[in-house]
Amino acid sequence: MLHLSGFTPRLLRPDEQGELLSYRLGITNVVARPTARADELSREEYVEGGRVLAEKVLRLRPRWLAVVGVTAYRTAFGEPRAAIGPQERTIGTTRIWVLPNPSGLNAHWTARTMAEEYARLREAAGLPVATAEA
């Protein structure tokens, strides 16, 4: 999704996630425990993960925090009515945008519509479409 939406000039392999910083992007998890499905995580894990993430955001002060997965955001941050898109809530001065989860279980979003939503965040953040380095 990062490439399709113009955040990165090419598709990055998982082992290249460190390169995201060169595109002014960071990546982390709400809950650090790996699972096959999000529903394997407890409410308590999400809430604690949200608390830890909020502390990290207050310390690092990014302009935007993108949370992938509306259910994860709703649970972690106690916002049961949150929807995909920009949120009214901030963490310090950091604005929040909830993005759809590209999981295959999220079938009502297509690659095209997901990329469009991710591109809306890129545009709101004032980032140009990333182009390949010459």
Phi and psi in degrees as GROMACS dihedral restraints (atoms count N, CA, C in turn):
[ dihedral_restraints ]
;  ai    aj    ak    al  type     phi  dphi    fc
    3     4     5     6     1   -61.0    20    10
    4     5     6     7     1   -39.7    20    10
    6     7     8     9     1   -74.3    20    10
    7     8     9    10     1   -47.5    20    10
    9    10    11    12     1   -59.4    20    10
   10    11    12    13     1   -29.2    20    10
   12    13    14    15     1   -93.5    20    10
   13    14    15    16     1    -0.8    20    10
   15    16    17    18     1    91.9    20    10
   16    17    18    19     1     6.6    20    10
   18    19    20    21     1   -70.9    20    10
   19    20    21    22     1   -35.1    20    10
   21    22    23    24     1  -124.7    20    10
   22    23    24    25     1   147.7    20    10
   24    25    26    27     1   -77.2    20    10
   25    26    27    28     1   -11.2    20    10
   27    28    29    30     1  -152.1    20    10
   28    29    30    31     1   164.2    20    10
   30    31    32    33     1   -71.3    20    10
   31    32    33    34     1   124.3    20    10
   33    34    35    36     1   -95.3    20    10
   34    35    36    37     1   142.9    20    10
   36    37    38    39     1   -77.5    20    10
   37    38    39    40     1   156.4    20    10
   39    40    41    42     1   -54.7    20    10
   40    41    42    43     1   -35.1    20    10
   42    43    44    45     1   -75.1    20    10
   43    44    45    46     1    -2.4    20    10
   45    46    47    48     1  -102.9    20    10
   46    47    48    49     1    14.5    20    10
   48    49    50    51     1   -60.0    20    10
   49    50    51    52     1   -24.5    20    10
   51    52    53    54     1   -61.9    20    10
   52    53    54    55     1   -23.3    20    10
   54    55    56    57     1   -71.5    20    10
   55    56    57    58     1   -15.4    20    10
   57    58    59    60     1   -58.0    20    10
   58    59    60    61     1   -33.6    20    10
   60    61    62    63     1   -60.3    20    10
   61    62    63    64     1   -32.3    20    10
   63    64    65    66     1   -68.1    20    10
   64    65    66    67     1   -16.9    20    10
   66    67    68    69     1  -101.9    20    10
   67    68    69    70     1    13.2    20    10
   69    70    71    72     1    65.8    20    10
   70    71    72    73     1    34.8    20    10
   72    73    74    75     1  -123.4    20    10
   73    74    75    76     1   144.7    20    10
   75    76    77    78     1  -124.3    20    10
   76    77    78    79     1   161.2    20    10
   78    79    80    81     1  -142.3    20    10
   79    80    81    82     1   139.5    20    10
   81    82    83    84     1  -154.8    20    10
   82    83    84    85     1  -179.4    20    10
   84    85    86    87     1  -115.3    20    10
   85    86    87    88     1   153.0    20    10
   87    88    89    90     1   -71.7    20    10
   88    89    90    91     1   -42.7    20    10
   90    91    92    93     1  -123.1    20    10
   91    92    93    94     1   126.0    20    10
   93    94    95    96     1   -78.7    20    10
   94    95    96    97     1   -13.2    20    10
   96    97    98    99     1   -76.2    20    10
   97    98    99   100     1   124.4    20    10
   99   100   101   102     1   -72.6    20    10
  100   101   102   103     1   140.0    20    10
  102   103   104   105     1  -142.6    20    10
  103   104   105   106     1   161.3    20    10
  105   106   107   108     1   -76.7    20    10
  106   107   108   109     1   -31.9    20    10
  108   109   110   111     1  -139.0    20    10
  109   110   111   112     1   147.2    20    10
  111   112   113   114     1   -62.7    20    10
  112   113   114   115     1   -29.5    20    10
  114   115   116   117     1   -72.3    20    10
  115   116   117   118     1    -1.2    20    10
  117   118   119   120     1   -82.6    20    10
  118   119   120   121     1    -8.8    20    10
  120   121   122   123     1   -93.1    20    10
  121   122   123   124     1   142.2    20    10
  123   124   125   126     1   -84.7    20    10
  124   125   126   127     1   160.2    20    10
  126   127   128   129     1   -56.3    20    10
  127   128   129   130     1   -42.5    20    10
  129   130   131   132     1   -60.9    20    10
  130   131   132   133     1   -39.0    20    10
  132   133   134   135     1   -64.7    20    10
  133   134   135   136     1   -41.7    20    10
  135   136   137   138     1   -63.2    20    10
  136   137   138   139     1   -46.3    20    10
  138   139   140   141     1   -62.4    20    10
  139   140   141   142     1   -45.9    20    10
  141   142   143   144     1   -64.2    20    10
  142   143   144   145     1   -41.2    20    10
  144   145   146   147     1   -61.6    20    10
  145   146   147   148     1   -39.1    20    10
  147   148   149   150     1   -64.5    20    10
  148   149   150   151     1   -39.2    20    10
  150   151   152   153     1   -63.5    20    10
  151   152   153   154     1   -46.4    20    10
  153   154   155   156     1   -64.3    20    10
  154   155   156   157     1   -42.2    20    10
  156   157   158   159     1   -64.2    20    10
  157   158   159   160     1   -41.4    20    10
  159   160   161   162     1   -61.3    20    10
  160   161   162   163     1   -40.5    20    10
  162   163   164   165     1   -62.2    20    10
  163   164   165   166     1   -41.9    20    10
  165   166   167   168     1   -63.3    20    10
  166   167   168   169     1   -42.3    20    10
  168   169   170   171     1   -64.6    20    10
  169   170   171   172     1   -42.5    20    10
  171   172   173   174     1   -62.0    20    10
  172   173   174   175     1   -35.3    20    10
  174   175   176   177     1   -74.9    20    10
  175   176   177   178     1   -43.9    20    10
  177   178   179   180     1   -89.3    20    10
  178   179   180   181     1   -23.1    20    10
  180   181   182   183     1    52.5    20    10
  181   182   183   184     1    53.9    20    10
  183   184   185   186     1   -68.5    20    10
  184   185   186   187     1   158.4    20    10
  186   187   188   189     1   -69.1    20    10
  187   188   189   190     1   -36.9    20    10
  189   190   191   192     1  -132.8    20    10
  190   191   192   193     1   145.4    20    10
  192   193   194   195     1  -118.9    20    10
  193   194   195   196     1   120.9    20    10
  195   196   197   198     1  -103.7    20    10
  196   197   198   199     1   125.1    20    10
  198   199   200   201     1  -107.8    20    10
  199   200   201   202     1   122.1    20    10
  201   202   203   204     1   -89.0    20    10
  202   203   204   205     1   115.8    20    10
  204   205   206   207     1   108.3    20    10
  205   206   207   208     1   111.7    20    10
  207   208   209   210     1   -67.4    20    10
  208   209   210   211     1   -35.2    20    10
  210   211   212   213     1   -66.2    20    10
  211   212   213   214     1   -41.8    20    10
  213   214   215   216     1   -60.1    20    10
  214   215   216   217     1   -45.3    20    10
  216   217   218   219     1   -64.2    20    10
  217   218   219   220     1   -48.3    20    10
  219   220   221   222     1   -55.2    20    10
  220   221   222   223     1   -44.4    20    10
  222   223   224   225     1   -74.6    20    10
  223   224   225   226     1   -48.0    20    10
  225   226   227   228     1   -65.2    20    10
  226   227   228   229     1   -34.0    20    10
  228   229   230   231     1  -112.9    20    10
  229   230   231   232     1    10.0    20    10
  231   232   233   234     1    61.1    20    10
  232   233   234   235     1    40.9    20    10
  234   235   236   237     1  -120.8    20    10
  235   236   237   238     1    75.3    20    10
  237   238   239   240     1   -62.2    20    10
  238   239   240   241     1   -19.4    20    10
  240   241   242   243     1  -103.0    20    10
  241   242   243   244     1     6.2    20    10
  243   244   245   246     1   -59.5    20    10
  244   245   246   247     1   148.7    20    10
  246   247   248   249     1  -127.7    20    10
  247   248   249   250     1   167.9    20    10
  249   250   251   252     1   -58.8    20    10
  250   251   252   253     1   139.0    20    10
  252   253   254   255     1   119.5    20    10
  253   254   255   256     1  -168.5    20    10
  255   256   257   258     1   -68.7    20    10
  256   257   258   259     1   146.1    20    10
  258   259   260   261     1  -108.7    20    10
  259   260   261   262     1   153.3    20    10
  261   262   263   264     1   -72.1    20    10
  262   263   264   265     1   -35.4    20    10
  264   265   266   267     1   -64.1    20    10
  265   266   267   268     1   145.2    20    10
  267   268   269   270     1  -126.9    20    10
  268   269   270   271     1   163.9    20    10
  270   271   272   273     1  -117.9    20    10
  271   272   273   274     1   104.1    20    10
  273   274   275   276     1    62.7    20    10
  274   275   276   277     1  -125.3    20    10
  276   277   278   279     1   -97.0    20    10
  277   278   279   280     1     3.1    20    10
  279   280   281   282     1   -82.5    20    10
  280   281   282   283     1   123.8    20    10
  282   283   284   285     1   -80.8    20    10
  283   284   285   286     1   155.2    20    10
  285   286   287   288     1  -121.3    20    10
  286   287   288   289     1   138.0    20    10
  288   289   290   291     1  -131.4    20    10
  289   290   291   292     1   128.7    20    10
  291   292   293   294     1   -97.7    20    10
  292   293   294   295     1   127.6    20    10
  294   295   296   297     1  -111.1    20    10
  295   296   297   298     1   153.9    20    10
  297   298   299   300     1   -69.2    20    10
  298   299   300   301     1   147.9    20    10
  300   301   302   303     1   -82.4    20    10
  301   302   303   304     1   126.8    20    10
  303   304   305   306     1   -76.5    20    10
  304   305   306   307     1    13.8    20    10
  306   307   308   309     1   -58.0    20    10
  307   308   309   310     1   144.9    20    10
  309   310   311   312     1   -62.0    20    10
  310   311   312   313     1   -17.8    20    10
  312   313   314   315     1   -75.9    20    10
  313   314   315   316     1   -10.9    20    10
  315   316   317   318     1   -99.3    20    10
  316   317   318   319     1    60.2    20    10
  318   319   320   321     1   -69.8    20    10
  319   320   321   322     1   -17.8    20    10
  321   322   323   324     1   -77.2    20    10
  322   323   324   325     1    -6.8    20    10
  324   325   326   327     1  -103.7    20    10
  325   326   327   328     1   131.8    20    10
  327   328   329   330     1   -93.7    20    10
  328   329   330   331     1   166.5    20    10
  330   331   332   333     1   -57.4    20    10
  331   332   333   334     1   -40.5    20    10
  333   334   335   336     1   -64.9    20    10
  334   335   336   337     1   -47.7    20    10
  336   337   338   339     1   -70.3    20    10
  337   338   339   340     1   -32.3    20    10
  339   340   341   342     1   -66.7    20    10
  340   341   342   343     1   -45.6    20    10
  342   343   344   345     1   -60.8    20    10
  343   344   345   346     1   -37.2    20    10
  345   346   347   348     1   -62.5    20    10
  346   347   348   349     1   -41.4    20    10
  348   349   350   351     1   -67.6    20    10
  349   350   351   352     1   -42.4    20    10
  351   352   353   354     1   -62.4    20    10
  352   353   354   355     1   -38.9    20    10
  354   355   356   357     1   -65.4    20    10
  355   356   357   358     1   -33.0    20    10
  357   358   359   360     1   -59.6    20    10
  358   359   360   361     1   -41.6    20    10
  360   361   362   363     1   -65.4    20    10
  361   362   363   364     1   -45.5    20    10
  363   364   365   366     1   -56.7    20    10
  364   365   366   367     1   -43.8    20    10
  366   367   368   369     1   -66.7    20    10
  367   368   369   370     1   -42.8    20    10
  369   370   371   372     1   -62.7    20    10
  370   371   372   373     1   -32.3    20    10
  372   373   374   375     1   -79.4    20    10
  373   374   375   376     1    -4.7    20    10
  375   376   377   378     1    75.3    20    10
  376   377   378   379     1    23.1    20    10
  378   379   380   381     1   -95.6    20    10
  379   380   381   382     1   134.6    20    10
  381   382   383   384     1   -74.3    20    10
  382   383   384   385     1   165.9    20    10
  384   385   386   387     1   -64.0    20    10
  385   386   387   388     1   125.8    20    10
  387   388   389   390     1   -69.8    20    10
  388   389   390   391     1   134.3    20    10
  390   391   392   393     1  -118.7    20    10
  391   392   393   394     1   155.0    20    10
  393   394   395   396     1   -61.2    20    10
  394   395   396   397     1   138.5    20    10
  396   397   398   399     1   -70.3    20    10
  397   398   399   400     1   141.9    20    10
